[in-house]
């Protein structure tokens, strides 16, 4: 069949009207289809009403955030002249309770050591550690008071791990 014959055949097929299928075939097809459910106009409570808490949260969450912002602004606002005189801060007495005649600051090296730690990945890391004891002593000779504070301190410095 060449192109011309094929075009004539397709044109003839387009002009033809298809025959009606037999009624028996249509009845069997209709019986094989599942029956559609009949929807009633009344729905149950959960299907009819959206989740009440979600609707409330959808509106209340932004409203509560806005209320918190307004409250923060009102609390932190500057006092206005019509609000009355501003409150004066409480000032500590000008006379110090302790006059330090003698002050000593001491720093003593207690220990020096290196340590190797394995990281979670398994690689070793070396640390150089210095253990110090800091001491501050204040003396008020007029009152006979001495205050001393001792504080331990640990300096840890990571250093390269040399492999040979």
C-alpha positions as a printed Julia matrix, in Angstrom:
164×3 Matrix{Float64}:
   0.0    0.0     0.0
   1.55   3.32   -1.03
   1.01   6.73    0.55
  -1.86   7.68   -1.77
  -3.8    4.48   -1.11
  -3.25   4.83    2.63
  -4.59   8.42    2.62
  -7.73   7.32    0.71
  -8.25   4.44    3.14
  -7.94   6.73    6.18
 -10.35   9.22    4.59
 -12.91   6.45    4.02
 -12.51   5.27    7.64
 -13.19   8.8     8.9
 -16.45   8.97    6.96
 -17.76   5.72    8.42
 -20.07   5.86   11.42
 -19.3    3.2    14.08
 -22.03   0.64   14.79
 -23.86   0.59   18.14
 -22.62  -2.15   20.51
 -25.1   -4.93   21.29
 -27.41  -4.28   24.25
 -26.36  -7.54   25.89
 -22.7   -6.36   25.98
 -23.73  -3.0    27.45
 -25.82  -4.73   30.17
 -22.87  -6.99   31.16
 -20.53  -3.99   31.34
 -22.98  -2.06   33.49
 -23.36  -5.03   35.86
 -19.56  -5.36   36.21
 -19.13  -1.7    37.31
 -19.11  -1.16   41.1
 -22.2    0.57   42.43
 -21.54   4.2    43.41
 -22.18   5.04   47.05
 -25.11   7.23   47.72
 -23.92  10.28   49.65
 -26.32  11.51   52.23
 -26.53  15.21   53.04
 -25.74  14.56   56.74
 -22.12  14.04   57.71
 -20.71  12.85   60.99
 -19.26  15.37   63.5
 -15.51  14.96   62.71
 -16.04  15.13   58.96
 -18.41  18.1    59.16
 -16.45  20.24   61.64
 -12.75  21.03   61.18
 -10.54  20.26   64.16
 -11.51  22.98   66.66
  -8.08  23.11   68.34
  -6.29  23.63   65.06
  -8.59  26.49   64.13
  -8.12  28.07   67.56
  -4.34  27.67   67.42
  -4.24  29.1    63.91
  -5.81  32.31   65.23
  -4.58  32.37   68.82
  -0.87  31.79   68.17
  -0.36  35.01   66.14
  -2.65  36.92   68.52
  -0.64  35.77   71.55
   2.63  36.69   69.84
   1.29  40.16   69.1
   0.09  40.54   72.69
   3.55  39.55   73.98
   5.2   42.17   71.74
   2.76  44.86   72.93
   3.35  43.9    76.58
   7.12  44.03   76.11
   6.87  47.47   74.5
   4.68  48.78   77.31
   7.01  47.44   80.01
  10.18  48.77   78.4
   8.82  52.16   77.33
  10.56  55.33   78.45
   8.85  57.34   81.23
   7.11  60.49   80.01
   7.0   63.78   81.93
   3.26  63.37   82.53
   3.93  60.01   84.23
   5.58  61.84   87.13
   9.17  62.21   88.24
  11.48  59.36   87.33
  12.54  57.09   90.15
  16.04  57.62   91.47
  18.29  54.57   91.66
  19.44  53.42   95.07
  23.05  54.47   95.58
  25.38  52.58   97.89
  27.09  54.54  100.64
  30.18  56.41   99.47
  32.36  55.09  102.3
  33.92  51.73  101.35
  33.56  48.93  103.86
  37.16  47.82  103.34
  40.22  49.9   102.48
  42.91  47.62  101.09
  46.31  48.78  102.35
  48.16  45.74  101.04
  47.19  43.76   97.91
  49.01  40.63   96.72
  48.27  38.83   93.47
  50.07  35.53   93.07
  50.06  32.92   90.32
  51.79  29.6    90.94
  52.4   26.8    88.47
  51.35  23.57   90.15
  51.77  21.0    87.36
  52.64  20.65   83.66
  51.65  17.55   81.72
  50.73  16.3    78.25
  47.83  14.02   77.46
  46.54  12.24   74.37
  42.81  11.95   73.72
  41.03   9.97   71.02
  38.37  11.94   69.18
  35.01  10.31   68.26
  36.4    9.64   64.78
  39.31   7.66   66.27
  42.15  10.13   65.53
  44.47  11.0    68.43
  44.88  14.62   69.62
  47.66  15.76   71.99
  47.02  18.44   74.63
  49.61  20.41   76.63
  48.18  21.24   80.1
  49.29  23.79   82.73
  47.69  23.63   86.17
  47.84  26.96   88.05
  46.82  28.21   91.5
  45.79  31.89   91.49
  45.84  33.68   94.85
  44.55  37.19   95.67
  45.09  38.6    99.18
  43.7   41.94  100.48
  44.66  43.42  103.87
  43.11  46.34  105.75
  45.63  47.11  108.47
  43.43  49.71  110.22
  40.6   47.23  110.83
  42.81  44.15  111.02
  40.93  42.37  108.2
  42.55  40.03  105.68
  40.68  38.54  102.69
  42.28  35.76  100.67
  40.87  33.96   97.63
  42.51  30.94   96.04
  41.32  29.7    92.65
  42.66  26.71   90.71
  42.94  27.16   86.94
  43.74  24.73   84.11
  45.06  25.91   80.71
  44.68  23.33   77.94
  46.37  23.9    74.56
  45.99  21.45   71.66
  49.28  20.71   69.88
  50.15  18.74   66.77
  50.56  14.99   67.15
  53.84  13.98   65.59
  54.09  10.56   63.99
  57.37   9.12   62.73
